[in-house]
Amino acid sequence: MQHSRSTDSRAGVASIPTLLGACCFASMASLRACDTLLPALAAEFSVTLGQAARVILVFGVAYGIFQLVFGPLGDRFGKARVIALCALAGVIGNGMAFLSPDLDWLVAARIVSGAFAAGIFPLAMAWLGDNVPYESRQAALARLVSAGVMGMLGGQWLSGLIAQWVGWRPVFLVIAVLFLVVGALLWRAQRGEPPPAASGPTESGRFRTIAAAPASRRILAFVTLEGALALGALAFMPSLLQRQHGLSLATAGAIAACYGLGGILYTRTAVHLLRRFGETGLARLGGALLLVGLTSFAYVPLVQWAPVACLLAGFGFYGLHNTLQTRATQMAPAARGAAMSLFACCLFVGQSLGIMGVAWLADHEFGRLAYLCAGVGLALLGLMVAHRPSAAGSA
């Protein structure tokens, strides 16, 4: 009997990476679910596109702020355990969204959803940082990112498809059920994990220590800028397609989801690309592809080109972002939960700023200009990241 329990425990731990990917899938589906729904929400609640975009903005704000809560909790109580609880709690926010009687209620629901989603992806990356050697970590992170990208793809495309068939509310019901299933499975699997070691500094002390290092401050500044430029533009891709080309919700969502397909293509080629170009070359390549993809998405008038542009931009973003997040896993090896949460907090603070800027431009008929600015800015960021090679591997 003792041997049987030990075997079950090892099997549970072995399944954790797969379940972490499933939780990240659900988290990213929740994050991107409203991108394609913005025109439908604007029509439903008789508001402008920029006003409807509050449902994306507040998710990002809550996601960023609550990183600072769940990161230290993961270090203290176990990263997989906290992820499982956050996934189960994700049922609450998405259930509230399904029942929303008005836009204010939906905004509140998205705050709840963003708060609990905050405890999933960064802690999953931190779990890999604890369990995978640095030289193999970028490939392992790429597989985790692949699951998240699939969630983004589902959030953008399937939300439009569901909304076109049966309305926007069932989108959130589907996500709530998904969170319930993956959260329950991970809770069962993580019981085989050993408890975390005793914690050292306080939470505030950990954040101060991380932010005090010049290399960490540079990574955090880079990811904030990346979030503002890339994620702010991404949120409005389906809306721009519908406005410029008169596409349906499902078609616009499917084209925008090619951004996610570009990310999946990156994860499938990451190991080869790293051998060929290294981290610095990959950062430069990512910035260049973002420049081509985002600017051509906005300014090439052929709708047939839009899927290719989204694919290029998605491939470029994940090439650049995966380089940054791999370096981030070494900012504080003794407190990876806190470090990756601070990293994600900065990414989503940047996203919130970017969404506010793009929403203003969209409401004033300057939406395409946002993509030109984002493309140029991200190309320059890729050069800056490449100019500062990582010393993390020896950290």
N, C-alpha and C positions, 0 to 999 in steps of 0.2 A: 504493500500500500504506500509506504514511504517512497519507494522508487517510482511508483506511478505518479504521485504528486510532483516529484522532482522533474519527471519527464514533461508533464503538463505545463509546469512553470517555464521550462526552457522553451517549449513550443510557443507559449504566450509571448515571451520576450522576442523570439525570432519573428513573430508576426507583427511586431510593433511598427517597423518601418513601413510596411504596406498599409497599415491602418492610419499611420501618420499622414501618408499620402492621401488616403481617402478623406481624412478630416480637412486637409488643406484644399482638396477639391471642393468640399462643401463650403468652406470659408470663402474661397475665391468666387464661387458661384454666387454667394450672397453679396459679395462686394460689387460685382459687375452686373447684377440682375437688373438694376434700374437704368443702366445706360440706354438700352434699346426702348425702355418703357417711357422715357421722358416725354415724347410727344403725346402718348396716350394719357399720361398723368396730367399734362398741361391741359388737354382737352377735357378730361374728366372733372378737374377741379377749377376750370376757367382761369388759369394763370399763364404767365409767360413761360417760355422754355427756361429762362434763367431762374425764375422763381421755383419752378418744379425741380430744378437741379439741387435744391436744398436737401433732397433725399439722398443725394450722393455726397454732398458736402458734409453733412452732419455725421454720416457713417465714417468718413475719413477722419474727422475730428475726434470722434469717440474712439476709433481704432487707434489713433496716435496716442491719445492721453492714457488710455487704459493699458498700453504697453508697459507703462511705468509701474503698474500694479501687478500684472501677471508675470512679468519677467522675474522679479525677486521671489514671487510665490513659487514659480517653477524651480528655482534654485533651492528653495527651502523644503518643499514638500514633494518634489519629483515632477519633472517636466511632463512625462506622459500622463500622469494622474491629473495635472491641471488642464492639459489639453482635452482630456476626456470630459471633464466637468464643464469646460467652456463649450464644447460641442453639444452636450446635452442642454446647456442653458441657451444655446442658439435657437432652440425650439420656441422659446418665449418670444423673442423679437420678431421672428418670422410669422409666428401665430398672430401676434398683434397686427402685423402688416396685412395679413390676410383679412382681418376683421376691421380694417381702418374705415371709419365713416367719413373722414375728411383729411385734407392734406396735413394739418397739424398733427393729427393722430399718426399718420404714416411717417412723418418726420420723427416723432417720438419713438416709434417702433424701430426706425433705422438707427437711432441712437443706441437703443438697447442691443440691436443686432451687431453694430460696430464694436460696442464695448466688449461683448463676449467673443466675437471673432478675433479680437486682439490677442487672445491667449492661445492661438493655434499655430499659425505659420512661423512666427519668430521662435517660439519654443520648440517647434519641430526641427528647425535649423539648428538650434542650440543642442538638441538631443543628438543630432548627427555629429555636431562638433565634439560632443563628449565621447562618442563611440566610434568615430571614423578617423584614421590618421590624416594629417593635413595633405599629404601628397595624393590621397585618394578622395579628398573631401569635395573638390569642385565637381567631380563626376557624380558623387552621391547626392550633392545638392542639386545637380542638374536633373536627376531622377525625381527628386522631391518637387522641384520647380515644374517638371513636366506634369505632375498630378495637379498642381495649382493652376497651370495654364489650361489644362483640360477643363477645370472648373470655371475659369474665366470664359472659355469658349462656350461652355454650356450656359453660363449666366447670360452672355450676350445673345447667343443665337436662339437657344431654346426658350428664353423668356419672350422673345419676339414671336416665336412660333406659337407658344401657348397663348400669349395675349391675343394674337390674331384669330385663333380658333375659339377660345372660351373666355377671354378677358384677362386682365393683368393680375387679379387676386390669386388665382390658382398657382401662379409662379411661386409665391411665398409659401403656399401649402406644401408644394413639392420639396422646397428647400428645407422646411421644418421637418418633414419626414426623413429626409436624408441625414440631417443632423442627429435625429433620434437614433437611427440605425447605427451610424458610424461611431457616435459617442458611446453607445451601450457596448459595442464590440471592443472598443479600445479600453473602456473601463475594465472589462473582463480580462483583457490580455495584459494590461499593465500591472496586475496584481502579482505577477511573477518577477517584477523588477526589484532589485535591492533598494532599500531606502537611501536617499542622498546623504552624503557626508555632512557633518555639522557645519553650519554656515559661519562665515567669518565676520566681515564688517556689516554694519547696518545697511539697509537699502539706500538711504541717502548717501552713505559713505561709499558704497559701490559705484553709484552714478558719478559722484565727484571724482573718484579715482579713475574711472574710464574716461571722463571728459577732460581730465588733467593731462593726458598724454597727447602730444602734438599729432601723432599718427592717427589716433582715434578722432580727434577734432577734425582732421582733414577728411577722413572717411565720412563722418557725420555731415559735414558741410556738403560734400559731393552728393550724398544720397538725398539730402534735402532739395538741392537744385534739380537732381534727376527726377524726383517726385513731382516738383512743380511743372517741369517742362513736358515730361513724357506722360504721366498719369492724368494731368489736367487735360491734355489734348485727347487722350484715349477715351475719356468719359463722353466726349461729344462727337465721336466718329459716327455712330448711327444717326444722330440728329442731323449732322451735316449732310449725310447721304440722303436722308429723307427730304431735307429742305432743297438741296441742289438738284436732285435727280427724281424726286417724286416717288421714291421706292416704298414698298410696304414695310411694316415692322419686321416681318420675318426675313425679307430679303436684305434689308439694311443690317439687321443683326447678324445674318450669315456672312455678309461681306466684312463687317467689323471683326467678326470672330476669326478671320484670317490672320489678324494680329496674333491671336493665340496659336494658330497653326504655325506661324513663324517661330514662336517660342518652342513649340514641340519639335520642329525641325532642328532648332539649335540644340535641344537636349539630346537629340539622337546623334548629333555630330560633335558634341562638346569635347569628347576625349580626343578625337582626331584633330580638331581645331587647336586644342591646347598644345598638342605635340608639334603642330606646324607653326603656330604663331606665338605661343606663350601667352601669359596673362596680358602683357602690355600690347602685343599685337591684336589680341582679341578686343581690348578696350577701344583701340583705334578703329578697328573694323566695325564694331558696334555703333560707334558714333557716326561713322560715314554712312552706314546703311540707314540709320535713323534720319539723317539729313535727306537722303534720296527718297526714302519712303514717305516721310511726313510732308515734305514740300510738294512732291508729285501727287500725293493723295488730295491735297487741297487745290492744286492749280492745273492738273491735267484734266481736261473737260470730259474725257471718255470714261464712262462708268465701268467699262470693261477693264480699265487699268486699276481701279480701286482695290480689288482683291490682291493684286500683285504688290501694290504700294503698302497695303496693310501687312502682308506677309514679310516684306523687307523690313518694315519698321519693327514688327514683333521680333524677328530674328535679331535685329540690331539691339533692341532694348535688352533682351535676355543675355546677349553676349556681354554687354556693358554691365548690367545689373548683377549678373552672377559673379563677375570679377569683384565687384564691390562687396557683395555679401560673403564671398569666400574669405576675403581679407577681414571682414567684420567678425567672423567667427574666432579670430585670434586677437581681438582687441583686449579681452579679459578672459583668458582660459579658465580661471578659477570662478568666474561668475558669468558664464556664457548666457544664461537666461536673461540676466539684467542687460548685458551688452547687446544681444540681438534684439531685445525689446526696445532699447534706446535707438538702435539702428532703424527699426521699423517705425518707431515714433517719428523720427526725423523724416522718413520717406513719406508718411501720411500727413505730417504737417505741411510738407512741400506740396503734396497732392491737393490739400485744402486750399492753399494759396493759389495754385494753378487753376483749380476749378473756379474760384471767384473771378480770376482774371479772364478765363475763357468765357465764362457765363456773361460777363459784362460785354465782351467783344461780340458774342453771339447775339445778344439783345440789341446791339447797335449795328448789326449787319457787317461786322468785321471778323467773322468767324475764321475765314481762311488765313488771315494774318497771324492768328495764334499758331498755326501749323508751321508757317515759315520761321517764326521766332523760335519755336520749340526745336525744329530741325537744326537750325544754325547753333543754338545754344547747346544741344546735346552733342553735336560734332566737336565743339570746343571742349566740352566736358570729357569726351573720350580721349582727347589729346592730353588734358590735364591729368586724368587717371593714369594714362600710359607714361606720362612724364615722372610720376611718383611711384616707381615699382615697390611692391610689397616686401617688407622684411618680416612678414608674419610667419613665414614658414619656419623661421628659427626661433620664434617667440616661445 
